[in-house]
Amino acid sequence: MKRDVPSPDSAAGTSEVPAQRTFAVTRWRHGVATNEVDHLAEEVPVALEFNGISHAVMLATPADLEDFAIGFSLSEGIVETAGDIYGIDVDPGAQGITVKVEIATGAFVELKGRRRALAGRTGCGLCGTESLDEVMRMPRPVRSHAVLDARCFEQAFGALHKRQALLRDTGATHAAAWMRADGEITLVREDVGRHNALDKLAGALARGGQEDIASGAVIVTSRASYEMVQKTAAIGAGILAAVSGPTAMAVRLADTAGLTLAGFVRGGSLVVYSHPERLHME
């Protein structure tokens, strides 16, 4: 189904594959077995093609795939802006989904110069990367004027939890959300993979074009890995807040990139690992 890149007012695109399915299960609880129906998050191979050339295969939840394609293109440095993406074709097949992305000639020439085969897995954003230089790709320094009250995060994560519809049904997905400076959550994206959820959020932000990226924060329901920091910095956000902890590699990158990184954001507390000047903590 060929389509141009959706306008900012259009809803996030979805494929024909449902994001969840039901299965007959046997539940054992307190010594009693019952036959029930359970909801499971779907996970399918999603192949990303750029101008007809296969680039990456990721295991992902088959929802918001236009957002995913745009966000992946931006956070991986394949395109500079969403305007370099001319069209997206989401093509479900028997073995998975192919997302065909048409990009500007200049961006495609650069991509061919550094092509890599990326075989993605749910918990790994670097599988198949061919060189250390590709792993250690440095984003541009963050230019963010965000200044947030640390107390905003507890309310924001509470609001995010209520908006995680797929998690509520399946218990198996991560979420990434955009938080404005006043703590309001305006965009939420879910996926079985934390990197995919963040790419979907990045794509939604780019498509909408209505948020001031320099003034808000990305919040995620996962740990803060190196690639989560890399992707957040790539879209120009100045703050990444995670429910769980970061890795040492992620902290080093956040410090170098000028990103404020907070972890263990729960129960009215958090730990700031880099650039605390963007958070009021009094």
DRENDO-1510 file (C-alpha; in Angstrom, 1 decimal, always signed):
<recs>
REC; n; res; u; v; w
REC; 1; MET; +0.0; +0.0; +0.0 .
REC; 2; LYS; +1.9; +2.9; -1.3 .
REC; 3; ARG; +1.5; +6.3; +0.4 .
REC; 4; ASP; +3.3; +9.5; +0.7 .
REC; 5; VAL; +4.7; +10.5; +4.0 .
REC; 6; PRO; +1.6; +11.4; +6.1 .
REC; 7; SER; +0.8; +15.0; +6.9 .
REC; 8; PRO; +1.2; +16.3; +10.5 .
REC; 9; ASP; -2.5; +16.0; +11.0 .
REC; 10; SER; -2.9; +12.4; +9.9 .
REC; 11; ALA; -3.0; +9.5; +12.3 .
REC; 12; ALA; +0.0; +7.2; +12.7 .
REC; 13; GLY; +0.1; +4.5; +10.0 .
REC; 14; THR; -0.4; +0.9; +10.8 .
REC; 15; SER; +0.1; -2.3; +8.8 .
REC; 16; GLU; -2.6; -4.9; +8.2 .
REC; 17; VAL; -1.0; -7.2; +10.8 .
REC; 18; PRO; -2.6; -6.8; +14.2 .
REC; 19; ALA; -0.4; -5.6; +17.1 .
REC; 20; GLN; -1.7; -8.3; +19.4 .
REC; 21; ARG; -3.4; -11.7; +19.1 .
REC; 22; THR; -5.3; -14.0; +21.4 .
REC; 23; PHE; -4.3; -17.5; +22.5 .
REC; 24; ALA; -6.0; -20.2; +24.4 .
REC; 25; VAL; -4.0; -20.8; +27.6 .
REC; 26; THR; -4.1; -22.8; +30.8 .
REC; 27; ARG; -3.6; -20.6; +33.9 .
REC; 28; TRP; -2.6; -22.2; +37.2 .
REC; 29; ARG; -3.3; -20.1; +40.3 .
REC; 30; HIS; -3.2; -21.2; +43.9 .
REC; 31; GLY; -3.5; -24.9; +43.0 .
REC; 32; VAL; -6.4; -24.4; +40.5 .
REC; 33; ALA; -6.0; -24.7; +36.7 .
REC; 34; THR; -8.4; -22.8; +34.4 .
REC; 35; ASN; -8.8; -22.5; +30.7 .
REC; 36; GLU; -8.6; -18.9; +29.6 .
REC; 37; VAL; -7.9; -16.6; +26.7 .
REC; 38; ASP; -4.7; -14.5; +26.8 .
REC; 39; HIS; -3.6; -11.5; +24.8 .
REC; 40; LEU; -0.1; -11.5; +23.4 .
REC; 41; ALA; +1.9; -8.7; +21.7 .
REC; 42; GLU; +2.7; -9.5; +18.1 .
REC; 43; GLU; +6.3; -9.6; +17.0 .
REC; 44; VAL; +7.2; -9.8; +13.3 .
REC; 45; PRO; +10.2; -9.2; +11.1 .
REC; 46; VAL; +10.1; -5.7; +9.7 .
REC; 47; ALA; +12.5; -5.2; +6.8 .
REC; 48; LEU; +13.5; -1.6; +6.0 .
REC; 49; GLU; +14.4; -0.9; +2.4 .
REC; 50; PHE; +15.7; +2.4; +1.1 .
REC; 51; ASN; +15.3; +3.2; -2.6 .
REC; 52; GLY; +14.9; -0.5; -3.2 .
REC; 53; ILE; +18.0; -1.6; -1.3 .
REC; 54; SER; +17.5; -3.7; +1.8 .
REC; 55; HIS; +19.1; -2.1; +4.9 .
REC; 56; ALA; +17.8; -3.6; +8.1 .
REC; 57; VAL; +15.6; -6.3; +9.5 .
REC; 58; MET; +14.2; -5.7; +13.0 .
REC; 59; LEU; +11.7; -7.7; +15.1 .
REC; 60; ALA; +9.0; -5.2; +16.0 .
REC; 61; THR; +5.4; -4.7; +16.9 .
REC; 62; PRO; +3.5; -4.1; +13.6 .
REC; 63; ALA; +2.0; -0.7; +14.5 .
REC; 64; ASP; +3.0; +2.9; +13.7 .
REC; 65; LEU; +5.4; +1.6; +11.1 .
REC; 66; GLU; +5.5; +4.9; +9.2 .
REC; 67; ASP; +6.7; +6.5; +12.4 .
REC; 68; PHE; +9.2; +3.7; +12.9 .
REC; 69; ALA; +10.6; +4.2; +9.4 .
REC; 70; ILE; +10.9; +8.0; +9.8 .
REC; 71; GLY; +12.4; +7.7; +13.3 .
REC; 72; PHE; +14.9; +5.0; +12.4 .
REC; 73; SER; +16.0; +7.0; +9.3 .
REC; 74; LEU; +16.6; +10.1; +11.5 .
REC; 75; SER; +18.1; +8.5; +14.5 .
REC; 76; GLU; +20.5; +6.3; +12.4 .
REC; 77; GLY; +21.6; +9.4; +10.4 .
REC; 78; ILE; +20.2; +8.0; +7.1 .
REC; 79; VAL; +18.5; +11.3; +6.5 .
REC; 80; GLU; +19.0; +14.8; +8.0 .
REC; 81; THR; +15.3; +15.8; +8.1 .
REC; 82; ALA; +12.0; +14.1; +7.6 .
REC; 83; GLY; +11.7; +16.2; +4.4 .
REC; 84; ASP; +14.4; +13.9; +2.9 .
REC; 85; ILE; +11.8; +11.1; +3.0 .
REC; 86; TYR; +9.6; +11.3; -0.1 .
REC; 87; GLY; +7.4; +8.3; +0.4 .
REC; 88; ILE; +6.7; +5.1; +2.5 .
REC; 89; ASP; +5.2; +1.9; +1.3 .
REC; 90; VAL; +4.2; -0.7; +4.0 .
REC; 91; ASP; +3.9; -4.1; +2.4 .
REC; 92; PRO; +2.8; -7.0; +4.6 .
REC; 93; GLY; +3.9; -10.5; +3.4 .
REC; 94; ALA; +3.8; -14.1; +4.4 .
REC; 95; GLN; +7.2; -13.9; +6.2 .
REC; 96; GLY; +6.9; -10.4; +7.7 .
REC; 97; ILE; +6.5; -6.8; +6.6 .
REC; 98; THR; +8.6; -4.8; +4.2 .
REC; 99; VAL; +8.7; -1.0; +4.7 .
REC; 100; LYS; +9.9; +0.6; +1.5 .
REC; 101; VAL; +11.3; +4.1; +2.1 .
REC; 102; GLU; +12.0; +6.5; -0.7 .
REC; 103; ILE; +14.7; +9.0; +0.2 .
REC; 104; ALA; +16.5; +11.9; -1.4 .
REC; 105; THR; +19.2; +11.0; -3.9 .
REC; 106; GLY; +21.9; +12.7; -1.8 .
REC; 107; ALA; +20.9; +10.8; +1.3 .
REC; 108; PHE; +20.9; +7.5; -0.6 .
REC; 109; VAL; +24.3; +8.1; -2.1 .
REC; 110; GLU; +25.7; +8.6; +1.5 .
REC; 111; LEU; +23.8; +5.5; +2.7 .
REC; 112; LYS; +25.3; +3.3; +0.0 .
REC; 113; GLY; +28.8; +4.5; +1.1 .
REC; 114; ARG; +28.3; +3.1; +4.5 .
REC; 115; ARG; +25.8; +0.3; +4.0 .
REC; 116; ARG; +25.5; -2.3; +6.7 .
REC; 117; ALA; +23.5; -5.5; +7.2 .
REC; 118; LEU; +21.6; -5.1; +10.4 .
REC; 119; ALA; +19.8; -8.2; +11.7 .
REC; 120; GLY; +17.9; -6.8; +14.7 .
REC; 121; ARG; +16.6; -8.6; +17.7 .
REC; 122; THR; +14.2; -7.3; +20.4 .
REC; 123; GLY; +16.8; -6.6; +23.0 .
REC; 124; CYS; +19.7; -5.6; +20.7 .
REC; 125; GLY; +20.0; -2.6; +18.5 .
REC; 126; LEU; +23.5; -3.4; +17.2 .
REC; 127; CYS; +23.2; -6.9; +15.9 .
REC; 128; GLY; +24.9; -7.2; +12.5 .
REC; 129; THR; +26.8; -3.9; +12.7 .
REC; 130; GLU; +30.0; -4.4; +10.8 .
REC; 131; SER; +32.5; -2.1; +12.4 .
REC; 132; LEU; +33.3; -0.4; +15.7 .
REC; 133; ASP; +33.0; +3.0; +14.0 .
REC; 134; GLU; +29.4; +2.3; +13.3 .
REC; 135; VAL; +28.7; +1.5; +16.9 .
REC; 136; MET; +30.5; +4.5; +18.3 .
REC; 137; ARG; +28.7; +7.0; +16.0 .
REC; 138; MET; +28.7; +10.3; +17.8 .
REC; 139; PRO; +25.5; +12.5; +17.5 .
REC; 140; ARG; +25.8; +16.3; +17.1 .
REC; 141; PRO; +26.1; +18.1; +20.5 .
REC; 142; VAL; +22.6; +18.7; +22.0 .
REC; 143; ARG; +21.4; +22.3; +21.9 .
REC; 144; SER; +18.6; +22.2; +24.4 .
REC; 145; HIS; +17.3; +25.0; +26.5 .
REC; 146; ALA; +15.1; +22.6; +28.6 .
REC; 147; VAL; +14.8; +23.4; +32.3 .
REC; 148; LEU; +12.4; +21.0; +34.1 .
REC; 149; ASP; +11.2; +20.5; +37.6 .
REC; 150; ALA; +12.3; +17.0; +38.7 .
REC; 151; ARG; +8.9; +16.5; +40.3 .
REC; 152; CYS; +7.2; +16.5; +36.8 .
REC; 153; PHE; +8.6; +13.0; +36.0 .
REC; 154; GLU; +6.6; +11.1; +38.6 .
REC; 155; GLN; +3.3; +12.5; +37.3 .
REC; 156; ALA; +4.4; +12.0; +33.7 .
REC; 157; PHE; +5.3; +8.4; +34.2 .
REC; 158; GLY; +1.9; +7.8; +35.9 .
REC; 159; ALA; +0.2; +9.3; +32.9 .
REC; 160; LEU; +2.3; +7.3; +30.5 .
REC; 161; HIS; +1.3; +4.0; +32.3 .
REC; 162; LYS; -2.4; +4.8; +31.8 .
REC; 163; ARG; -1.8; +5.4; +28.1 .
REC; 164; GLN; +0.0; +2.1; +27.5 .
REC; 165; ALA; -2.9; +0.2; +25.9 .
REC; 166; LEU; -0.8; -2.6; +24.5 .
REC; 167; LEU; +1.0; -3.1; +27.7 .
REC; 168; ARG; -2.3; -3.2; +29.6 .
REC; 169; ASP; -3.5; -6.0; +27.3 .
REC; 170; THR; -0.3; -8.0; +26.9 .
REC; 171; GLY; +2.2; -7.0; +29.6 .
REC; 172; ALA; +5.0; -7.4; +27.0 .
REC; 173; THR; +5.8; -4.0; +25.6 .
REC; 174; HIS; +8.0; -1.0; +26.3 .
REC; 175; ALA; +7.0; +2.6; +25.7 .
REC; 176; ALA; +8.6; +5.9; +24.8 .
REC; 177; ALA; +6.9; +9.2; +25.3 .
REC; 178; TRP; +7.3; +12.9; +24.8 .
REC; 179; MET; +7.0; +15.1; +27.9 .
REC; 180; ARG; +6.6; +18.8; +27.6 .
REC; 181; ALA; +8.3; +21.2; +30.1 .
REC; 182; ASP; +5.2; +21.3; +32.2 .
REC; 183; GLY; +5.1; +17.5; +32.6 .
REC; 184; GLU; +2.3; +16.9; +30.0 .
REC; 185; ILE; +2.6; +13.7; +27.9 .
REC; 186; THR; +1.7; +14.5; +24.3 .
REC; 187; LEU; +2.9; +11.4; +22.4 .
REC; 188; VAL; +3.3; +7.8; +23.3 .
REC; 189; ARG; +4.5; +4.9; +21.2 .
REC; 190; GLU; +4.8; +1.2; +22.2 .
REC; 191; ASP; +6.8; -1.8; +20.9 .
REC; 192; VAL; +8.2; -5.1; +22.1 .
REC; 193; GLY; +11.6; -3.5; +21.6 .
REC; 194; ARG; +12.7; -0.4; +23.5 .
REC; 195; HIS; +14.8; +0.9; +20.6 .
REC; 196; ASN; +11.8; +0.5; +18.3 .
REC; 197; ALA; +9.5; +2.4; +20.6 .
REC; 198; LEU; +11.9; +5.3; +20.7 .
REC; 199; ASP; +12.3; +5.3; +16.9 .
REC; 200; LYS; +8.5; +5.3; +16.6 .
REC; 201; LEU; +8.4; +8.3; +19.0 .
REC; 202; ALA; +11.1; +10.1; +17.0 .
REC; 203; GLY; +9.1; +9.6; +13.8 .
REC; 204; ALA; +5.9; +10.8; +15.4 .
REC; 205; LEU; +7.7; +14.0; +16.6 .
REC; 206; ALA; +9.1; +14.6; +13.1 .
REC; 207; ARG; +5.7; +14.0; +11.4 .
REC; 208; GLY; +3.8; +16.2; +13.8 .
REC; 209; GLY; +6.3; +19.1; +13.9 .
REC; 210; GLN; +4.4; +20.7; +16.7 .
REC; 211; GLU; +6.6; +20.1; +19.7 .
REC; 212; ASP; +9.6; +22.2; +20.7 .
REC; 213; ILE; +12.2; +19.4; +20.9 .
REC; 214; ALA; +14.7; +21.7; +22.6 .
REC; 215; SER; +12.4; +22.3; +25.6 .
REC; 216; GLY; +11.0; +18.9; +26.5 .
REC; 217; ALA; +12.1; +15.4; +27.5 .
REC; 218; VAL; +12.0; +11.8; +26.3 .
REC; 219; ILE; +10.8; +9.3; +28.9 .
REC; 220; VAL; +11.1; +5.6; +28.5 .
REC; 221; THR; +9.9; +2.5; +30.4 .
REC; 222; SER; +13.2; +0.7; +30.1 .
REC; 223; ARG; +16.9; +0.9; +30.9 .
REC; 224; ALA; +18.9; +3.7; +29.3 .
REC; 225; SER; +21.3; +1.9; +27.0 .
REC; 226; TYR; +24.0; +3.5; +24.8 .
REC; 227; GLU; +21.7; +3.4; +21.8 .
REC; 228; MET; +18.8; +5.0; +23.6 .
REC; 229; VAL; +21.0; +7.9; +24.5 .
REC; 230; GLN; +22.4; +8.0; +20.9 .
REC; 231; LYS; +18.9; +8.1; +19.4 .
REC; 232; THR; +17.6; +10.7; +21.9 .
REC; 233; ALA; +20.5; +13.0; +21.2 .
REC; 234; ALA; +20.1; +12.5; +17.4 .
REC; 235; ILE; +16.6; +14.0; +17.5 .
REC; 236; GLY; +17.9; +17.0; +19.5 .
REC; 237; ALA; +16.1; +16.3; +22.8 .
REC; 238; GLY; +18.1; +17.5; +25.8 .
REC; 239; ILE; +16.7; +15.1; +28.5 .
REC; 240; LEU; +16.3; +11.3; +28.6 .
REC; 241; ALA; +14.6; +9.9; +31.7 .
REC; 242; ALA; +14.3; +6.1; +32.2 .
REC; 243; VAL; +12.5; +3.9; +34.7 .
REC; 244; SER; +15.6; +1.7; +35.1 .
REC; 245; GLY; +19.3; +2.4; +35.2 .
REC; 246; PRO; +21.8; +3.4; +32.5 .
REC; 247; THR; +24.9; +1.6; +31.4 .
REC; 248; ALA; +28.3; +3.2; +31.9 .
REC; 249; MET; +28.7; +3.5; +28.2 .
REC; 250; ALA; +25.4; +5.4; +28.0 .
REC; 251; VAL; +26.5; +7.8; +30.7 .
REC; 252; ARG; +29.8; +8.6; +28.9 .
REC; 253; LEU; +28.0; +9.3; +25.7 .
REC; 254; ALA; +25.3; +11.5; +27.4 .
REC; 255; ASP; +28.0; +13.5; +29.1 .
REC; 256; THR; +29.9; +14.0; +25.8 .
REC; 257; ALA; +26.8; +14.8; +23.8 .
REC; 258; GLY; +25.5; +17.3; +26.3 .
REC; 259; LEU; +22.4; +15.2; +27.2 .
REC; 260; THR; +20.8; +15.2; +30.7 .
REC; 261; LEU; +20.4; +11.5; +31.6 .
REC; 262; ALA; +18.3; +10.4; +34.5 .
REC; 263; GLY; +17.6; +6.9; +35.7 .
REC; 264; PHE; +15.6; +5.0; +38.3 .
REC; 265; VAL; +12.8; +7.5; +37.9 .
REC; 266; ARG; +10.2; +6.0; +40.2 .
REC; 267; GLY; +8.6; +6.6; +43.6 .
REC; 268; GLY; +9.3; +10.3; +43.7 .
REC; 269; SER; +13.0; +9.9; +43.2 .
REC; 270; LEU; +15.6; +9.8; +40.4 .
REC; 271; VAL; +19.3; +9.7; +39.8 .
REC; 272; VAL; +20.9; +12.2; +37.5 .
REC; 273; TYR; +24.1; +10.9; +35.7 .
REC; 274; SER; +25.0; +13.8; +33.4 .
REC; 275; HIS; +24.2; +17.5; +33.0 .
REC; 276; PRO; +22.0; +18.0; +36.0 .
REC; 277; GLU; +21.7; +21.7; +35.3 .
REC; 278; ARG; +18.5; +21.1; +33.3 .
REC; 279; LEU; +16.6; +19.8; +36.3 .
REC; 280; HIS; +15.4; +21.7; +39.3 .
REC; 281; MET; +15.8; +19.4; +42.3 .
REC; 282; GLU; +14.9; +21.6; +45.3 .
</recs>
